[in-house]
Amino acid sequence: MESLNPNQQPFPSSKTTSRSQTSPHGHSPTRPRLNLKSDPQPHASPEILAPTPRRHLLESSESQHWLRTPPLSPSSSRGVSPVSLFSSASLERRIRTTSYYSTRPSSASLRSLFDSDKARELTGNGRKHEASEKQGVEMSMGRMWVRWMHKRNMKGWVAPALVAISTLLKWCIGLGSYSGEATPPLFGDYEAQRHWMELTVHLHTSQWYTYDLEYWGLDYPPLTAYVSWICGKIGYWINPAWVALDASRGIETSESKVFMRATVLAWDLLIYVPALLMFVKTWQASRSNRTQNLSLLTLLFQPALLLIDFGHFQYNSVMLGLTILALNFFAQGQDVLGAVCFVFSLGFKQMSLYYAPAIGSYLLSKCIYLGPKAGWRLFVRLAIVTTASFVLLFLPFLPPFAPFEAILQPIKRIFPFARGLFEDKVANFWCASNVVFKWKRWASTAVLVKLSTVFTLLAFLPGVFILIRTAIKTSVGATSDTSVSVDSTHSPTLPLLPYALLTSAMSFFLFSFQVHEKTILLPLLPLTLLLCGAPAGSAMFGWGVLVNNIAVFSMWPLLKRDGLGLQYIVTVLLWNKLIGYDPRRLPSKSFVQLLSFAVYGAAGLLHLAEFILPVPSRYPDIFPVLNVLITTPVFILAWLWSIKNGIEVGWALGGLGQARKATSTAPAPAPARTGNSLTEATVRRGVTRAASLGFSNGRRRAPTASSASSSGRPGTATNMGT
Amino acid sequence: MLLYPTYRSTDFEVHRNWLAITHSLPISEWYYDVTSEWTLDYPPFFAYFEKVLSIPAYFIDPRIVDLKNLNYDAWSVVAYQRTTVIITELVLGAVLVRFIRNSVDTPSQRIVSASLFLHPGFLIVDHIHFQYNGFMFGILLWSILMAREGRKLASGIIFAVLLNFKHIYMYLAPAYFVFLLRSFCISPSGQVQIKNFLSLANAVIAVFLLSLGPFVLLGQVPQLLSRLFPFTRGLNHAYWPPNFWALVTAADRVLLRYITRTGANVVVNVAGVSSTSRGLVGDTIFAVVPTVLPIHTFAITIGFQTIILVKLWMNPTYKSFLTALTLCGYASFLFGWHVHEKAVLLVLVPLSLLAAERQAYFRTYILASVAGIFSLFPLIFTPAESVVKIIYSAIWLAFIYKSLSHQVYEFPKSLSYVFIDTFEKLYLLGFPILLAFVSLFPLVVQHRSTSSACTTSQNPAECQEPNPSANASRLEQMEFLPLMLTSVYCALGLVWGFCRLTFIYMKNESTYQGQMNRI
């Protein structure tokens, strides 16, 4: 990595606006050959930009490192350069391609690289095209499209177009059937949501959690009720029959279906999509425009959420969107706002409690990091704001407006411990181990509740522990150095947050009480956030897509019941095609690759068996059970993997904190200060890189301020590497 | 495509019935069968095509091809038929890829090809409404491709085959005829090349023999022709297609209203007053304007086509041919007798190939596409699918516009150009407003009707029933106002587009900016 510092761009940034077939660079084939292995001689050829001074690995590739991605993705807006192309590939491949580059007139091969989507049509250049394919130019459909748009000078249109196309896709999924269509008397989730609209519109708040509980009583926190109330009001205005009290039960006219689908889409567009847009802007601020677009594409077309929200019918995107908003605010350093968003997320569905350990310990770690004084101040502020927003949410159920006992009713409804350990076949630990060990026969419900709580606690503790430990290690209070200005907006533990979220959500999913198969969406969210910036072919990418696909597979019994088989196939294939996923391209013979092959093989076989064989009468549940047995190990491995990654990142951060103490007395050499040899572009890039772990204000800060403040940050204090 | 479970029009049942006819009946009865009201009215090749399709259908679900099993819409038949549309559309895709391969300006050709493959017209008509247009246009484009590559004999044969698939392509036949005759059978110096002529004639006759042969032997040609050309139908189709006659009909309505208001002394056709042509299948009778007969429409169409063809005869190049082809289709669409609104695709598809050429063509293309696609919207009237069609078309249009407009932009040359430019922009701006009106109008009507007399009925369908309330009956008259407005507004744009294109073609088609300059 170090000898191949990818910041050293061999080629100038080339916005290849050349749609006529001239050479993208326009210079002669006598261009100096590249020698990637040796220490680059930056001034040897005119088109190599002045290099960024060599820094320590951790410094030169901040956020990308934590997110397990190379600093320059193949889709960098700087055009495809050979170095960045192979930054993720193995060393031998680099050497091979180096020889490739040095043995051919480079303008021709470059052209085939630049236009590898056009290469097919460059007649007579079949050989060239083959060559470029051999190098593993991984061009997914989405990537090709994003690139094409950028070349066509339609950069600004990518995000709107993506949103529009995904909206169209969502609506098309919504044309299919939904949960519980035409299955009286209780129907399904669709009817539940519709029933809540009718409930909230017609009844006083005191009756919301008590009215006819047998028929889809409200069992989500108040924000869901408020949202239902708004939708219900609009529905009532358009056609009162859709939400008539009691009379409208099981209404299935096509107009009402359109209306219900429209409400989901509207909330999704109002909360989830803006949250994603903001996410790529804040968490990937140091990445190129193209990478941001690609991440957005990955996130918008994630099949699991599409199928559950727009096919099965639920409003998960609201809860997830609020959580993402909270993460965005954390990344921007606005912890209080983030905490409010997370409380709202909790107030929409209690399921986001799965995230609570991670978020809570992150905020705590931030307080610890800030040191005793500022930390306590932040802690108190957070406590007050969080409590206040909870109170605000539950206001109609609190004493001045309702008797004191009223508050108990929603809480009883929200946490149904009276139900069993698991209902359907869920791919979690309890259900999978139930095959050999009949939990329900061995222990009473009360014991099982306690048992599952203990298991869950144990399972998410590693994530929490790493966060707190890193915070203590890097805490500002731990050093007596007051000369460096403390960057109070950014916590060094932020890169740990997605891993911690994944660990905690996965542990809840695997070990907690009363889990639905749909709740896999919660662990999927941080995983997809991690995945979206990773280059195709990396281990992170492999894990992310594998778990995503398997999660959709684990919901297959549910989707089959809903009649969403077609949508299941289409969305999964489309998403994988768009992001260019191919398990064969993963790091060869790695654990992920072998696991993927095994799991996909098993899943494929199961699908085939289910299609061909009749259900044996002795084991009516044989297929769902097999499904659970295939998917649970994957989820458990993903959970372990997240802990491992968390430990790695935490170790690096914590270790760095220690080292910093040792070297803190040394004068911090200012980065990026080699005088006149620096071009404007390099300075700018250096600044974006230096922004703390790639978060928001890297773009905004002025160069000097950045270098000062970044040297104050523990992670980037000195360039120890050189 | 996720559109399997969408709304299916009557055309869906039509095609299912044809599958059944061709499968279960001997060839001699194909054009005589009247079990269903949807009789086979496409030329023989299409019947053969359905026969081929019906073979796998039988294995999937035998009830698909059961002739008596009318209005069968189980999941199996839906999935099967929709899949066949998607698979046959691959012909279109393949041809468009070929188009890219040897083109002069590859990037713009790629955009044009992509725009054709993803055309909203195909989405609406084929994938939701249900027809096999993608397949047919694939053949048409193949034929055009052959013409581009100079293989004129192949081009002629393929077009003849296409004619035997769907006779609506007759609209384009004159341009083909003149082009092939002039450039293939007559050498540039003016000598007739007998050999070429004979080979072309023989090939075309052979194609027709192959298709019609069995029916000639059975002596069923008159019956076949009467099925293919039903002149008993009216001037306008179910609702007015956006052509010249829509404008005439609208003018007639307006005049009638004016006359009844002012009591002017004009002879009014009584039959016409009652026939308000509210969108029902049947004859349109004008109240004020003289009644139009089929012969008149023919005369006008042929008149316009002759002008264009003379020009083509003088200048038989590929690009000239393409424009003439478009204009022929255009003229037939605008002035023909009983035109389907779906036939607008006949104009839009060849026009697309011209779009990347110059600003003038591009402008015409945008105008005609917007108007044409908008006029297809009423084909799909269920709310769930309307959202699809609107979003999809908007995305498509944005892409085409953004990617092509900056390539072909030309500064307006004189003041009149500026005026025209402004008017066209205003016209295009009118579409979102019209769309809002059309989609909100039923809501308003419904609200009023629910608030007034018909309190029990919840949807407009029930309100259409004869209602004692005067208010409701007035609303009932208004029922077709959005449809009428749509056709008239689109017709305006399309007629203007036609004038524009004709003007360009006749005036100065020698300067091309795009790739055609080099062909």
Chai-1 contact restraints between the chains, C-beta under 6 A:
chainA,res_idxA,chainB,res_idxB,connection_type,confidence,min_distance_angstrom,max_distance_angstrom,comment,restraint_id
A,R19,B,P107,contact,1.0,0.0,6.0,A-B,restraint_1
A,E121,B,T106,contact,1.0,0.0,6.0,A-B,restraint_2
A,R152,B,S403,contact,1.0,0.0,6.0,A-B,restraint_3
A,M154,B,K402,contact,1.0,0.0,6.0,A-B,restraint_4
A,A164,B,I395,contact,1.0,0.0,6.0,A-B,restraint_5
A,L168,B,I391,contact,1.0,0.0,6.0,A-B,restraint_6
A,L168,B,Y392,contact,1.0,0.0,6.0,A-B,restraint_7
A,W171,B,V387,contact,1.0,0.0,6.0,A-B,restraint_8
A,W171,B,V388,contact,1.0,0.0,6.0,A-B,restraint_9
A,C172,B,L2,contact,1.0,0.0,6.0,A-B,restraint_10
A,L175,B,P5,contact,1.0,0.0,6.0,A-B,restraint_11
A,L175,B,T6,contact,1.0,0.0,6.0,A-B,restraint_12
A,L175,B,A384,contact,1.0,0.0,6.0,A-B,restraint_13
A,G176,B,P5,contact,1.0,0.0,6.0,A-B,restraint_14
A,A241,B,Q458,contact,1.0,0.0,6.0,A-B,restraint_15
A,V258,B,P383,contact,1.0,0.0,6.0,A-B,restraint_16
A,V258,B,A384,contact,1.0,0.0,6.0,A-B,restraint_17
A,V570,B,L2,contact,1.0,0.0,6.0,A-B,restraint_18
